[in-house]
Amino acid sequence: MAKRKASNKTSSSYWVWLILLVALSLLGGGKIGGVNRLLHNPSQISPSSLLQNNQVKLNSSDNQELIKLQFDPHKYPQNYAIINNNQPEFSSAAKKRLQIMRSGNNLQVYLKQSEDQQDTLYNNLDSLGRTQAVTSFVRYRDVLKHSGRVMKRPPFPATTRISGEYVDGTYDADQQQWYGHQSNNRIVNLNNYRGYLYNKSHLLAWSLGGTMMTNNVVLGTRAQNVGTNSQSNPGGMAYSETRVRNFLKTHQQEVIFYQAIPVYYGNELVPRGVHVLAQAVHNPQALQINVWTFNTQAGVKINYQTGQAALN
């Protein structure tokens, strides 16, 4: 009887892996390299991972390479792609900041500092008036201070105006301020969405301690900001933001190094997307994020030079 049970188990295992191999081929992952990894390292592959097709491998240290990634609403229904299995590739400057925070007892000292001492670097707008990268060390207290039960999120100040927002926009470099009267934003009626095409999309989310100022927001489509706005499956920038918030709620003695980089093509005023990188400081393997968020909206053609858009 024991031998018969072993034989049944072996037979069942054979059919399970056969089904997985077929699934891999049908989902476009049946190339030789993918099959070899499955055959030689079956413990590293789970059935659920075979159903995820929004993962991409490329040199993400060069942000311009991300622009070349073609948006496909079927492959990226939540407007983001997971890059290099979520392994972040930080710049030399970012690595230095991480190294300093990890040195000595800097991390423990920072954890004890008050919520108004969040270590965040906001850059000035560039010569074209475009928002640049934002980098922050995010703690649980930074999430808590902007939670709904502590503080109501304020509206954007009237001075928070961003590149591509206006048809007639002009930029005053001395004041780091945009001016305009005719907005590029409008209500669109799409298959699964009716509402304003654009949001003022945070780089460092309000819920992660970010501000409502111009140097922390870009002109992002609704889908770039929140995907399909699913509470159970957050998309767009909300994917990374939700992962960080949820992690810190259960790891309150950790700090997340978080970086959001808007990527522009040439002298265009609207970013093609935002590159989000994050990593836990104390235990880097506990949370890692490398995500490209497409600044697109299915059914809409965007002029990234001006911010104007038309329905396909």
One Martini backbone bead per residue (centre of mass of N, CA, C, O) as a GRO file, in nm:
protein
  312
    1MET     BB    1   0.056   0.063  -0.019
    2ALA     BB    2   0.295   0.260  -0.001
    3LYS     BB    3   0.378   0.240  -0.296
    4ARG     BB    4   0.112   0.343  -0.416
    5LYS     BB    5   0.118   0.625  -0.289
    6ALA     BB    6   0.380   0.717  -0.418
    7SER     BB    7   0.284   0.687  -0.709
    8ASN     BB    8   0.051   0.893  -0.693
    9LYS     BB    9   0.225   1.135  -0.614
   10THR     BB   10   0.403   1.135  -0.864
   11SER     BB   11   0.176   1.164  -1.071
   12SER     BB   12   0.062   1.431  -0.966
   13SER     BB   13   0.321   1.596  -0.996
   14TYR     BB   14   0.347   1.563  -1.300
   15TRP     BB   15   0.077   1.709  -1.376
   16VAL     BB   16   0.133   1.980  -1.243
   17TRP     BB   17   0.390   2.051  -1.414
   18LEU     BB   18   0.258   2.027  -1.689
   19ILE     BB   19   0.052   2.254  -1.648
   20LEU     BB   20   0.260   2.477  -1.591
   21LEU     BB   21   0.405   2.463  -1.864
   22VAL     BB   22   0.159   2.535  -2.034
   23ALA     BB   23   0.098   2.805  -1.897
   24LEU     BB   24   0.366   2.938  -1.965
   25SER     BB   25   0.328   2.931  -2.273
   26LEU     BB   26   0.050   3.085  -2.289
   27LEU     BB   27   0.185   3.350  -2.126
   28GLY     BB   28   0.481   3.393  -2.270
   29GLY     BB   29   0.702   3.209  -2.079
   30GLY     BB   30   0.812   2.962  -2.293
   31LYS     BB   31   1.095   3.005  -2.293
   32ILE     BB   32   1.384   2.854  -2.244
   33GLY     BB   33   1.467   3.004  -1.985
   34GLY     BB   34   1.197   2.961  -1.830
   35VAL     BB   35   1.193   2.650  -1.840
   36ASN     BB   36   1.465   2.598  -1.703
   37ARG     BB   37   1.393   2.730  -1.433
   38LEU     BB   38   1.158   2.540  -1.371
   39LEU     BB   39   1.319   2.265  -1.383
   40HIS     BB   40   1.568   2.352  -1.180
   41ASN     BB   41   1.357   2.564  -0.994
   42PRO     BB   42   1.060   2.484  -0.875
   43SER     BB   43   1.060   2.631  -0.584
   44GLN     BB   44   1.062   2.936  -0.725
   45ILE     BB   45   0.777   2.851  -0.835
   46SER     BB   46   0.453   2.976  -0.864
   47PRO     BB   47   0.141   2.969  -0.984
   48SER     BB   48   0.087   3.278  -0.942
   49SER     BB   49   0.338   3.386  -1.103
   50LEU     BB   50   0.228   3.291  -1.389
   51LEU     BB   51  -0.011   3.523  -1.385
   52GLN     BB   52   0.217   3.738  -1.405
   53ASN     BB   53   0.267   4.002  -1.677
   54ASN     BB   54   0.414   4.283  -1.532
   55GLN     BB   55   0.709   4.185  -1.589
   56VAL     BB   56   1.046   4.335  -1.610
   57LYS     BB   57   1.360   4.341  -1.796
   58LEU     BB   58   1.602   4.602  -1.718
   59ASN     BB   59   1.783   4.905  -1.726
   60SER     BB   60   1.691   5.110  -1.451
   61SER     BB   61   1.937   5.316  -1.422
   62ASP     BB   62   1.802   5.406  -1.696
   63ASN     BB   63   1.527   5.595  -1.733
   64GLN     BB   64   1.501   5.604  -2.050
   65GLU     BB   65   1.431   5.300  -2.082
   66LEU     BB   66   1.137   5.318  -1.972
   67ILE     BB   67   1.007   5.474  -2.209
   68LYS     BB   68   1.029   5.221  -2.413
   69LEU     BB   69   0.798   5.106  -2.269
   70GLN     BB   70   0.517   4.961  -2.374
   71PHE     BB   71   0.190   5.028  -2.353
   72ASP     BB   72  -0.042   4.774  -2.214
   73PRO     BB   73  -0.357   4.728  -2.089
   74HIS     BB   74  -0.339   4.411  -2.067
   75LYS     BB   75  -0.059   4.394  -1.915
   76TYR     BB   76  -0.124   4.699  -1.764
   77PRO     BB   77  -0.409   4.760  -1.597
   78GLN     BB   78  -0.252   4.942  -1.348
   79ASN     BB   79  -0.004   5.121  -1.472
   80TYR     BB   80   0.225   4.896  -1.405
   81ALA     BB   81   0.573   4.789  -1.368
   82ILE     BB   82   0.778   4.531  -1.281
   83ILE     BB   83   1.120   4.563  -1.203
   84ASN     BB   84   1.342   4.328  -1.154
   85ASN     BB   85   1.179   4.194  -0.918
   86ASN     BB   86   1.195   4.459  -0.727
   87GLN     BB   87   1.494   4.553  -0.774
   88PRO     BB   88   1.672   4.808  -0.679
   89GLU     BB   89   1.836   5.095  -0.864
   90PHE     BB   90   2.055   5.303  -0.742
   91SER     BB   91   2.212   5.570  -0.714
   92SER     BB   92   2.492   5.699  -0.584
   93ALA     BB   93   2.353   5.912  -0.409
   94ALA     BB   94   2.148   5.721  -0.276
   95LYS     BB   95   2.353   5.524  -0.151
   96LYS     BB   96   2.480   5.732   0.041
   97ARG     BB   97   2.227   5.788   0.209
   98LEU     BB   98   2.192   5.498   0.304
   99GLN     BB   99   2.468   5.464   0.441
  100ILE     BB  100   2.429   5.682   0.654
  101MET     BB  101   2.173   5.563   0.791
  102ARG     BB  102   2.334   5.282   0.858
  103SER     BB  103   2.516   5.430   1.038
  104GLY     BB  104   2.541   5.336   1.329
  105ASN     BB  105   2.268   5.519   1.507
  106ASN     BB  106   2.089   5.676   1.296
  107LEU     BB  107   1.827   5.514   1.286
  108GLN     BB  108   1.745   5.539   1.589
  109VAL     BB  109   1.742   5.845   1.597
  110TYR     BB  110   1.529   5.890   1.375
  111LEU     BB  111   1.293   5.732   1.511
  112LYS     BB  112   1.283   5.958   1.756
  113GLN     BB  113   1.196   6.165   1.586
  114SER     BB  114   0.987   6.382   1.485
  115GLU     BB  115   0.743   6.438   1.241
  116ASP     BB  116   0.892   6.727   1.158
  117GLN     BB  117   1.174   6.535   1.076
  118GLN     BB  118   1.153   6.451   0.797
  119ASP     BB  119   1.361   6.299   0.550
  120THR     BB  120   1.340   6.526   0.277
  121LEU     BB  121   1.394   6.563  -0.083
  122TYR     BB  122   1.341   6.860  -0.253
  123ASN     BB  123   1.341   6.982  -0.566
  124ASN     BB  124   1.387   7.187  -0.796
  125LEU     BB  125   1.298   7.312  -1.065
  126ASP     BB  126   1.361   7.330  -1.372
  127SER     BB  127   1.407   7.534  -1.650
  128LEU     BB  128   1.100   7.427  -1.744
  129GLY     BB  129   0.925   7.359  -1.472
  130ARG     BB  130   1.001   7.071  -1.364
  131THR     BB  131   0.956   6.813  -1.179
  132GLN     BB  132   1.145   6.637  -0.950
  133ALA     BB  133   1.288   6.444  -0.746
  134VAL     BB  134   1.194   6.236  -0.459
  135THR     BB  135   1.329   6.192  -0.120
  136SER     BB  136   1.271   5.943   0.151
  137PHE     BB  137   1.239   5.878   0.502
  138VAL     BB  138   1.005   5.643   0.612
  139ARG     BB  139   0.778   5.635   0.877
  140TYR     BB  140   0.521   5.564   1.074
  141ARG     BB  141   0.481   5.858   1.180
  142ASP     BB  142   0.438   5.970   0.885
  143VAL     BB  143   0.176   5.818   0.838
  144LEU     BB  144   0.014   5.905   1.092
  145LYS     BB  145   0.009   6.225   1.059
  146HIS     BB  146  -0.178   6.175   0.770
  147SER     BB  147  -0.408   6.053   0.884
  148GLY     BB  148  -0.748   6.080   0.910
  149ARG     BB  149  -0.748   6.078   1.238
  150VAL     BB  150  -0.545   6.338   1.248
  151MET     BB  151  -0.566   6.451   0.934
  152LYS     BB  152  -0.686   6.647   0.698
  153ARG     BB  153  -0.673   6.680   0.380
  154PRO     BB  154  -0.567   6.924   0.193
  155PRO     BB  155  -0.572   7.140  -0.036
  156PHE     BB  156  -0.449   7.280  -0.294
  157PRO     BB  157  -0.277   7.530  -0.357
  158ALA     BB  158  -0.284   7.792  -0.579
  159THR     BB  159   0.042   7.760  -0.632
  160THR     BB  160  -0.013   7.467  -0.742
  161ARG     BB  161   0.169   7.448  -1.035
  162ILE     BB  162   0.214   7.268  -1.347
  163SER     BB  163   0.349   7.113  -1.593
  164GLY     BB  164   0.089   7.102  -1.844
  165GLU     BB  165  -0.179   7.234  -1.720
  166TYR     BB  166  -0.158   7.461  -1.948
  167VAL     BB  167  -0.214   7.599  -2.251
  168ASP     BB  168  -0.108   7.907  -2.136
  169GLY     BB  169   0.160   7.847  -2.008
  170THR     BB  170   0.387   8.005  -1.773
  171TYR     BB  171   0.736   8.051  -1.666
  172ASP     BB  172   0.888   8.149  -1.354
  173ALA     BB  173   1.207   8.100  -1.255
  174ASP     BB  174   1.246   8.287  -1.009
  175GLN     BB  175   0.961   8.175  -0.865
  176GLN     BB  176   0.875   7.890  -0.933
  177GLN     BB  177   0.621   7.963  -1.146
  178TRP     BB  178   0.300   7.910  -1.262
  179TYR     BB  179   0.095   8.030  -1.542
  180GLY     BB  180  -0.271   8.031  -1.599
  181HIS     BB  181  -0.618   7.967  -1.748
  182GLN     BB  182  -0.609   7.715  -1.948
  183SER     BB  183  -0.701   7.401  -1.909
  184ASN     BB  184  -0.621   7.055  -1.983
  185ASN     BB  185  -0.847   6.969  -1.816
  186ARG     BB  186  -1.097   6.697  -1.830
  187ILE     BB  187  -1.377   6.528  -1.897
  188VAL     BB  188  -1.407   6.173  -1.930
  189ASN     BB  189  -1.542   5.903  -2.143
  190LEU     BB  190  -1.502   5.577  -2.054
  191ASN     BB  191  -1.542   5.253  -2.006
  192ASN     BB  192  -1.426   5.269  -1.671
  193TYR     BB  193  -1.441   5.600  -1.691
  194ARG     BB  194  -1.555   5.905  -1.514
  195GLY     BB  195  -1.356   6.199  -1.547
  196TYR     BB  196  -1.072   6.328  -1.481
  197LEU     BB  197  -0.780   6.289  -1.641
  198TYR     BB  198  -0.633   6.463  -1.426
  199ASN     BB  199  -0.381   6.479  -1.177
  200LYS     BB  200  -0.222   6.569  -0.885
  201SER     BB  201   0.064   6.383  -0.858
  202HIS     BB  202   0.233   6.230  -0.630
  203LEU     BB  203   0.542   6.133  -0.523
  204LEU     BB  204   0.498   6.194  -0.221
  205ALA     BB  205   0.270   6.098  -0.040
  206TRP     BB  206   0.065   6.213   0.192
  207SER     BB  207   0.062   5.923   0.345
  208LEU     BB  208   0.406   5.965   0.360
  209GLY     BB  209   0.450   6.295   0.420
  210GLY     BB  210   0.369   6.472   0.199
  211THR     BB  211   0.314   6.740   0.004
  212MET     BB  212   0.127   7.019  -0.182
  213MET     BB  213   0.356   7.091  -0.372
  214THR     BB  214   0.506   7.136  -0.675
  215ASN     BB  215   0.778   6.958  -0.588
  216ASN     BB  216   0.548   6.689  -0.550
  217VAL     BB  217   0.412   6.723  -0.842
  218VAL     BB  218   0.227   6.592  -1.123
  219LEU     BB  219   0.101   6.532  -1.440
  220GLY     BB  220  -0.150   6.290  -1.400
  221THR     BB  221  -0.324   6.043  -1.454
  222ARG     BB  222  -0.554   5.860  -1.308
  223ALA     BB  223  -0.402   5.589  -1.363
  224GLN     BB  224  -0.125   5.681  -1.252
  225ASN     BB  225  -0.231   5.723  -0.961
  226VAL     BB  226  -0.473   5.455  -0.929
  227GLY     BB  227  -0.571   5.329  -1.172
  228THR     BB  228  -0.884   5.172  -1.104
  229ASN     BB  229  -0.941   5.218  -0.793
  230SER     BB  230  -0.863   4.965  -0.630
  231GLN     BB  231  -0.865   4.844  -0.306
  232SER     BB  232  -0.750   4.539  -0.362
  233ASN     BB  233  -0.584   4.666  -0.640
  234PRO     BB  234  -0.356   4.872  -0.654
  235GLY     BB  235  -0.260   5.144  -0.863
  236GLY     BB  236  -0.012   5.291  -0.970
  237MET     BB  237   0.112   5.471  -0.717
  238ALA     BB  238  -0.059   5.304  -0.505
  239TYR     BB  239   0.105   5.050  -0.497
  240SER     BB  240   0.358   5.152  -0.346
  241GLU     BB  241   0.221   5.306  -0.115
  242THR     BB  242   0.070   5.064   0.010
  243ARG     BB  243   0.313   4.887   0.072
  244VAL     BB  244   0.447   5.084   0.270
  245ARG     BB  245   0.221   5.124   0.473
  246ASN     BB  246   0.174   4.826   0.548
  247PHE     BB  247   0.458   4.770   0.648
  248LEU     BB  248   0.477   4.992   0.876
  249LYS     BB  249   0.240   4.886   1.051
  250THR     BB  250   0.426   4.603   1.108
  251HIS     BB  251   0.717   4.797   1.103
  252GLN     BB  252   0.784   5.045   1.326
  253GLN     BB  253   1.125   5.003   1.324
  254GLU     BB  254   1.125   5.102   1.041
  255VAL     BB  255   1.271   5.221   0.725
  256ILE     BB  256   1.193   5.392   0.418
  257PHE     BB  257   1.342   5.416   0.114
  258TYR     BB  258   1.218   5.682  -0.103
  259GLN     BB  259   1.171   5.704  -0.468
  260ALA     BB  260   1.065   5.964  -0.708
  261ILE     BB  261   1.087   5.967  -1.077
  262PRO     BB  262   1.046   6.178  -1.318
  263VAL     BB  263   1.006   6.112  -1.676
  264TYR     BB  264   1.150   6.271  -1.952
  265TYR     BB  265   1.123   6.379  -2.291
  266GLY     BB  266   1.325   6.596  -2.330
  267ASN     BB  267   1.111   6.900  -2.339
  268GLU     BB  268   0.885   6.790  -2.199
  269LEU     BB  269   0.620   6.861  -1.957
  270VAL     BB  270   0.533   6.560  -1.948
  271PRO     BB  271   0.554   6.272  -1.807
  272ARG     BB  272   0.581   5.930  -1.894
  273GLY     BB  273   0.669   5.877  -1.587
  274VAL     BB  274   0.730   5.686  -1.278
  275HIS     BB  275   1.005   5.609  -1.071
  276VAL     BB  276   0.998   5.354  -0.821
  277LEU     BB  277   1.193   5.341  -0.515
  278ALA     BB  278   1.247   5.082  -0.257
  279GLN     BB  279   1.377   5.036   0.093
  280ALA     BB  280   1.476   4.882   0.355
  281VAL     BB  281   1.712   4.967   0.587
  282HIS     BB  282   1.768   4.734   0.792
  283ASN     BB  283   1.594   4.518   0.595
  284PRO     BB  284   1.611   4.498   0.264
  285GLN     BB  285   1.438   4.223   0.213
  286ALA     BB  286   1.153   4.309   0.329
  287LEU     BB  287   1.161   4.569   0.119
  288GLN     BB  288   1.099   4.599  -0.240
  289ILE     BB  289   1.116   4.855  -0.509
  290ASN     BB  290   1.049   4.839  -0.880
  291VAL     BB  291   0.869   5.093  -1.056
  292TRP     BB  292   0.665   5.156  -1.343
  293THR     BB  293   0.466   5.446  -1.411
  294PHE     BB  294   0.231   5.513  -1.627
  295ASN     BB  295   0.146   5.811  -1.824
  296THR     BB  296  -0.161   5.689  -1.883
  297GLN     BB  297  -0.473   5.643  -2.091
  298ALA     BB  298  -0.701   5.455  -2.188
  299GLY     BB  299  -0.824   5.617  -2.484
  300VAL     BB  300  -0.573   5.824  -2.479
  301LYS     BB  301  -0.407   6.104  -2.627
  302ILE     BB  302  -0.091   6.241  -2.551
  303ASN     BB  303   0.068   6.558  -2.521
  304TYR     BB  304   0.376   6.594  -2.368
  305GLN     BB  305   0.449   6.888  -2.450
  306THR     BB  306   0.152   7.025  -2.342
  307GLY     BB  307  -0.108   6.829  -2.222
  308GLN     BB  308  -0.274   6.758  -2.442
  309ALA     BB  309  -0.589   6.586  -2.536
  310ALA     BB  310  -0.730   6.281  -2.691
  311LEU     BB  311  -0.946   6.074  -2.816
  312ASN     BB  312  -0.925   5.762  -2.985
   0.00000   0.00000   0.00000
